């Protein structure tokens, strides 16, 4: 299929037939699916944005946005003056599970020497992304990892719970399927396909107690297959080291640059499993380039390994549609994990993982022996929220609130700590702030801030690299703070360190 007319015909029904407000997303979904299924083969040149827009009867801007989105995700590639082509990163769509697991990727030799050493996984545990904070001496807490728990939709949750209790059949209250309640798996599969661009078979979706348990489940399975180490991003979440250490796996820190994980370091590491946050890297805030996403998948195929994609805040993007999940490009090499910890509340302990066919049986059995499954009532309530539209409304509510707080933080930094460079502002619940050295040095800056009652977390707690120019590098969380508290906190810091 290479002609403009044929491409337009494939996209006409889902794109043009959708409501106007969803037409852009429908076009992206149709293009993404056409690439996955091979209807648009690798190397196919797509029509120009002008030609496809004319064929479909939609605006050129709509087509341009779709091309840009799928290029960022790795489905398409483009060059200046060379047009837009179908990339070769994607693999075929999964089929509904009908048989036993396929070839065992854990049987290959796992005795390669690992490159670099892994620091003690517990040494930076206090920098964990989901750490709860409770310190009576802290007036303003900018440490990241906590959403605004006052935004939890109590009324909607209570209404869903009443509806569920009224109709849930008695047998459903018995020991659950360790994969999770079927209606929740169906609801999550549909939502994740729509919102995150994943390939989601409900039979291969496992409900778990957040990304932490997903990591642990995968760690146990990989360790049983003979792996002895897993790669983690540097900088990255120190919690991964603790979780994998509990399963007997070491962690190898792998350096990042402005595009994502460095392929040379990954190849030299000797690992065959990697944890990554490609859609919105934690904590740097970058979105991996399409080239690095493709390189990571090429590596996984070459070494017969796996990627654990931690999609910790993939729904929160403020400048454009969120970059689609890596898993959509190769669901047989990527274990996709997410949770409601940032959108609802971490205390619910509800998350999910989409598991490659070859690992599914082992993951489900490990989940069964670990806890016999997650609570049925909470699963049923979440399913009710997802299918009834309440979860989407909650995401929109959170996004509005968090964007307002981000803007308040940027304004406060510009006013009170002039010259501060801020990155990672396009998405997520935190930013990276690089405060000029004139306010430092870092040790003095942090000490003075603490004396003023402001809790801050330096970027150095999330990896092995150290600043060379004396600037103060901070990971500033803002989602849990009202705009007035954000401004107060930055003003207190500025007064303490001699600025503002």
C-alpha positions in Angstrom: 0.0 0.0 0.0 1.9 3.0 -1.2 -0.5 5.3 -3.1 -2.2 8.3 -1.4 -5.6 7.0 -2.2 -5.1 3.6 -0.6 -3.6 5.2 2.6 -6.5 7.6 2.8 -9.0 4.8 2.4 -7.5 2.9 5.3 -7.7 6.0 7.5 -11.0 7.4 6.3 -13.5 5.5 8.4 -11.8 5.9 11.9 -10.5 9.4 11.3 -13.3 11.2 9.6 -16.1 9.2 11.2 -15.0 10.2 14.7 -16.5 13.2 16.6 -14.6 16.4 15.8 -13.0 16.6 19.2 -11.5 13.1 18.8 -10.7 13.2 15.1 -7.0 13.9 15.7 -6.6 11.1 18.2 -8.6 8.8 15.9 -6.2 9.6 13.0 -3.2 8.8 15.2 -4.7 5.5 16.4 -5.5 4.4 12.9 -2.0 5.2 11.6 -0.4 3.5 14.6 -2.5 0.4 14.1 -1.8 0.3 10.4 2.0 0.3 11.1 1.7 -2.4 13.8 -0.4 -4.7 11.6 1.8 -4.3 8.6 -0.8 -2.6 6.4 1.8 0.2 6.3 5.0 -1.7 5.8 8.4 -0.4 7.0 9.9 1.8 4.3 6.5 3.0 2.9 6.6 6.6 2.1 3.5 8.4 3.3 1.7 11.1 1.4 2.5 14.7 2.2 0.4 16.3 5.0 -1.3 18.5 2.4 -2.2 15.5 0.1 -3.5 13.3 3.0 -5.5 16.2 4.5 -7.1 16.7 1.1 -7.9 13.0 0.7 -9.5 12.8 4.1 -11.2 16.2 4.1 -9.6 17.3 7.3 -7.2 20.2 8.2 -3.6 19.9 7.3 -2.7 20.8 10.9 -4.5 17.6 12.1 -2.4 15.4 9.8 0.8 17.3 10.7 0.1 16.7 14.4 -0.5 13.0 13.8 2.8 12.6 11.8 4.7 14.5 14.5 3.2 12.4 17.3 4.0 9.1 15.7 7.5 10.2 14.6 8.2 11.0 18.3 7.0 7.6 19.3 9.1 5.8 16.7 6.4 4.5 14.3 7.4 7.0 11.6 10.6 8.7 10.5 11.2 11.9 8.6 14.0 14.0 7.3 14.1 17.6 6.2 12.9 17.7 2.6 12.8 13.9 2.4 9.2 13.3 3.4 7.7 10.9 6.0 8.3 7.2 6.0 7.2 4.2 8.0 9.9 3.3 10.5 11.1 -0.3 11.3 10.9 -0.2 15.1 7.4 -1.7 15.4 6.7 -5.4 15.5 3.5 -7.2 14.7 0.3 -7.1 16.8 -0.1 -9.7 19.5 -2.7 -12.4 19.2 -5.2 -13.3 22.0 -3.5 -15.9 24.2 -4.5 -19.5 23.2 -1.6 -21.7 24.2 1.4 -22.1 26.4 4.3 -19.7 26.6 6.6 -19.6 23.6 10.4 -19.6 23.4 12.1 -19.0 26.6 14.3 -15.8 26.4 16.0 -16.8 29.6 17.8 -19.9 28.2 20.5 -17.9 26.4 23.9 -17.5 28.1 23.7 -15.0 31.0 27.3 -15.1 32.1 28.5 -12.0 30.3 30.6 -9.6 32.4 28.6 -6.5 33.5 30.1 -3.2 32.6 30.4 -0.8 35.6 29.5 -1.4 39.2 26.1 -1.0 40.8 26.1 1.2 43.9 24.5 -0.2 47.1 20.8 -0.2 46.1 19.9 1.1 49.5 22.2 4.1 49.6 19.9 6.5 47.9 16.6 5.0 49.0 15.5 8.3 50.5 15.3 9.6 47.0 12.6 7.1 46.0 9.9 8.5 43.7 7.0 7.5 45.8 8.3 8.3 49.3 5.8 9.7 51.8 6.9 12.8 53.6 6.0 13.7 57.2 8.3 16.0 59.1 6.9 18.5 61.6 9.9 20.9 61.1 9.2 21.2 57.4 7.1 24.3 56.4 7.1 23.6 52.6 8.0 20.2 51.2 9.3 20.3 47.6 10.4 16.7 47.6 8.8 14.9 44.6 6.7 11.8 44.5 3.4 12.8 46.1 0.3 13.8 44.2 -2.4 16.1 45.8 -4.3 13.6 47.8 -7.1 16.1 48.4 -8.0 15.7 44.8 -9.1 12.1 45.4 -12.7 11.8 44.0 -14.3 10.6 47.2 -17.9 11.2 46.0 -17.3 9.4 42.7 -15.5 6.5 44.5 -18.3 6.1 47.0 -21.0 6.1 44.3 -19.0 3.5 42.3 -18.6 1.4 45.4 -22.4 1.5 46.1 -23.1 0.5 42.5 -20.6 -2.3 42.6 -21.9 -3.7 46.0 -25.4 -3.7 44.6 -24.7 -5.9 41.6 -21.5 -7.9 42.4 -22.5 -11.6 42.4 -21.6 -13.6 45.6 -19.1 -15.9 43.8 -17.0 -12.8 42.8 -16.1 -12.4 46.5 -14.1 -15.6 46.5 -10.4 -16.0 45.8 -9.8 -13.9 42.6 -8.0 -14.7 39.4 -4.4 -13.8 40.3 -4.3 -11.8 37.0 -7.2 -9.6 38.4 -10.9 -9.1 38.0 -11.9 -9.8 34.4 -14.0 -6.6 34.1 -11.1 -4.5 35.4 -8.7 -6.1 33.0 -11.1 -5.4 30.1 -11.6 -1.8 31.2 -7.9 -1.1 31.7 -7.0 -2.7 28.4 -9.4 -0.4 26.6 -8.3 2.7 28.4 -4.5 2.0 28.0 -5.0 1.3 24.3 -6.9 4.6 23.9 -4.8 6.8 26.2 -1.3 5.4 26.0 -1.1 3.6 22.6 -0.3 0.2 24.0 -1.2 -3.2 22.6 -3.4 -4.5 25.3 -4.8 -8.0 25.4 -6.8 -8.3 28.7 -5.6 -11.9 29.0 -2.0 -10.6 29.3 -2.8 -7.8 31.7 -2.0 -8.5 35.4 -3.4 -6.3 38.1 -0.9 -5.7 40.8 -0.1 -3.5 43.8 1.5 -0.7 41.9 4.7 -0.5 39.8 6.7 -1.6 42.8 5.1 -5.0 42.8 5.3 -5.2 39.0 9.0 -4.7 39.3 9.3 -7.3 42.0 7.3 -9.9 40.1 9.4 -9.4 37.0 12.6 -9.5 39.1 11.7 -12.9 40.6 10.8 -14.3 37.1 14.0 -13.0 35.5 16.2 -14.3 38.4 14.6 -17.8 38.1 15.6 -17.7 34.4 19.2 -17.2 35.3 19.6 -13.4 35.0 21.7 -11.8 37.7 21.5 -8.1 37.0 19.1 -5.4 35.6 20.0 -2.1 34.1 18.6 1.2 35.5 18.7 4.7 34.2 21.3 7.1 35.6 19.8 9.4 36.9 16.8 7.3 37.8 14.7 6.1 40.7 16.8 4.6 43.5 13.8 2.5 44.5 14.4 0.2 41.6 17.7 -0.9 43.2 15.9 -1.9 46.4 13.1 -3.7 44.7 15.4 -5.8 42.4 17.8 -6.5 45.3 14.9 -8.1 47.1 14.6 -10.6 44.2 18.3 -11.4 44.1 19.2 -9.1 41.2 22.0 -6.5 41.1 21.5 -3.2 39.5 23.8 -1.6 36.9 23.5 2.2 36.5 23.4 3.2 32.8 24.1 6.8 31.8 21.6 9.0 29.9 22.2 12.0 27.7 19.6 14.5 26.4 18.1 11.9 24.0 17.8 8.9 26.4 19.8 5.9 27.4 23.2 5.8 25.7 23.4 2.7 23.4 27.1 2.2 23.8 26.8 2.0 27.6 23.8 -0.4 27.3 25.7 -2.7 24.9 28.8 -2.7 27.1 26.8 -3.4 30.3 26.2 -7.1 29.7 22.6 -6.9 31.2 19.6 -8.4 29.5 16.9 -6.5 31.3 16.5 -2.8 31.7 14.1 -0.5 33.5 13.2 2.6 31.5 10.9 5.6 31.6 11.1 6.6 27.9 7.9 8.7 27.7 8.9 11.0 30.5 12.2 10.1 32.0 12.4 10.2 35.8 13.8 12.5 37.1 15.3 14.4 34.2 11.9 14.9 32.5 13.2 14.3 29.0 11.2 12.3 26.4 13.5 9.8 24.7 14.1 10.5 21.0 12.6 8.1 18.5 16.1 6.9 17.6 16.8 5.9 21.2 13.5 4.2 21.6 14.3 2.2 18.5 17.8 1.5 19.6 16.5 0.1 23.0 14.2 -2.3 21.2 16.9 -3.4 18.8 19.1 -4.1 21.8 16.4 -6.2 23.5 15.9 -8.3 20.4 19.6 -8.7 19.9 20.4 -9.9 23.5 17.1 -11.8 23.9 16.1 -9.6 26.7 13.3 -7.4 28.1 12.5 -3.8 28.9 10.4 -2.9 31.9 8.6 0.3 30.9 7.7 2.3 34.0 4.9 4.7 32.8 4.7 6.4 36.1 3.0 9.6 35.0 2.4 9.1 31.3 -1.0 10.9 31.3 0.2 14.2 32.6 1.6 16.3 29.7 0.8 20.0 29.3 2.0 21.1 25.9 0.7 18.4 23.6 -0.7 14.8 23.6 1.4 12.5 25.8 4.1 10.5 23.9 2.7 7.0 23.4 4.2 4.1 25.4 7.2 2.2 24.1 5.3 -1.1 24.5 3.2 -0.4 21.5 6.2 -0.9 19.3 7.1 -4.3 20.5 4.7 -6.0 23.1 6.8 -9.1 23.1 9.9 -7.4 24.5 8.4 -4.7 26.7 6.7 -5.3 30.0 4.5 -2.2 30.5 3.7 -1.1 34.1 1.6 1.7 35.5 -0.7 2.5 38.4 -3.3 4.9 39.8 -0.8 6.3 42.4 -0.5 9.7 40.8 -4.0 9.9 39.3 -6.0 8.7 42.3 -3.9 7.8 45.4 -0.9 5.7 46.1 -2.6 4.2 49.2 -5.0 2.3 46.9 -2.1 0.0 45.8 -3.6 -0.6 42.4 -1.5 -1.0 39.3 -1.1 -3.1 36.2 1.4 -4.7 34.0 1.1 -5.9 30.4 3.2 -9.0 30.1 4.9 -10.6 27.0 3.5 -14.0 26.2 6.8 -15.8 27.0 6.7 -14.5 30.6 3.0 -14.6 31.3 2.6 -18.0 33.0 5.5 -17.4 35.3 4.4 -13.9 36.3 0.9 -15.1 37.0 2.1 -18.0 39.1 4.4 -15.7 41.1 1.6 -13.3 41.7 -0.6 -16.2 42.9 1.9 -17.4 45.4 2.8 -13.9 46.5 -0.6 -12.6 47.6 -3.5 -14.6 45.9 -4.5 -11.5 44.0 -5.6 -7.9 44.7 -8.8 -7.1 46.7 -11.9 -7.7 44.5 -14.0 -4.8 45.7 -11.3 -2.1 45.0 -10.8 -3.7 41.5 -14.5 -3.6 40.8 -14.8 0.1 41.9 -11.9 1.1 39.6 -13.5 -0.8 36.7 -16.7 1.1 37.4 -14.8 4.5 37.3 -13.0 3.6 34.1 -16.0 2.4 32.2 -18.2 5.1 33.4 -15.9 8.0 32.5 -15.1 9.0 36.0 -11.4 8.1 35.7 -11.0 10.3 32.6 -12.7 13.2 34.4 -10.3 12.7 37.3 -7.3 12.9 35.0 -8.6 16.1 33.5 -9.1 17.6 36.9 -5.6 16.7 38.1 -4.1 17.9 34.9 -5.7 21.4 35.3 -4.6 21.6 38.9 -1.0 20.4 38.3 -0.5 22.7 35.4 -1.5 25.7 37.5 1.0 24.7 40.2 3.7 24.2 37.7 3.1 27.7 36.3 3.2 29.1 39.9 6.6 27.4 40.4 8.1 28.7 37.2 7.0 32.3 38.1 8.3 32.0 41.6 11.7 30.7 40.5 12.0 33.5 37.9 11.2 36.2 40.5 13.1 34.9 43.6 16.0 32.9 42.1 16.7 34.7 38.8 18.9 32.9 36.3 17.6 29.5 37.4 17.3 27.1 34.4 14.3 24.8 34.5 13.8 21.7 32.4 11.2 18.9 32.4 8.3 21.4 32.5 6.3 19.9 29.7 5.0 16.9 31.6 4.9 15.2 35.0 4.7 16.4 38.6 8.2 17.8 39.1 10.8 19.9 37.4 14.6 20.0 37.3 15.9 23.4 38.5 19.5 24.4 38.0 20.2 27.3 40.3 23.2 29.5 39.5 26.4 28.9 41.5 26.1 32.4 43.0 23.4 31.1 45.3 25.6 28.1 46.3 27.6 26.1 46.9 25.2 23.2 46.9 25.9 22.0 50.5 25.4 25.5 51.9 22.3 26.1 49.7 20.6 22.9 50.9 21.5 23.5 54.6 20.2 27.1 54.5 17.0 26.0 52.9 16.5 23.3 55.5 17.1 25.8 58.3 14.3 27.9 56.7 11.9 24.9 56.9 12.0 24.0 53.2 12.7 20.4 52.1 14.5 20.1 48.8 16.0 17.1 47.1 19.2 17.4 45.0 19.5 15.7 41.6 22.6 13.9 42.9 20.4 11.6 45.0 19.1 10.0 41.9 22.3 8.8 40.2 26.0 8.7 40.2 26.9 11.9 38.3 28.0 15.0 40.2 27.9 18.7 39.0 31.2 20.1 37.9 30.3 23.8 37.9 29.0 24.4 41.4 25.4 24.9 40.3 22.7 23.6 42.6 20.6 21.0 40.8 17.2 20.3 42.4 14.3 18.0 41.7 11.3 20.1 42.7 7.9 18.4 43.2 4.9 20.7 43.0 1.8 18.6 42.5 0.9 18.3 46.2 1.3 22.1 46.9 -1.2 24.9 46.4 0.1 27.7 44.3 0.4 30.0 47.3 2.5 27.4 49.1 4.8 27.0 46.1 5.5 30.8 46.0 6.0 30.9 49.8 8.5 28.0 49.6 10.6 29.5 46.9 10.6 32.9 48.6 11.8 31.3 51.8 14.6 29.6 50.0 15.7 32.8 48.3 15.7 34.7 51.6 17.7 32.0 53.3 20.4 31.8 50.6 20.7 35.5 50.0 18.5 36.0 46.9 15.0 37.4 46.3 
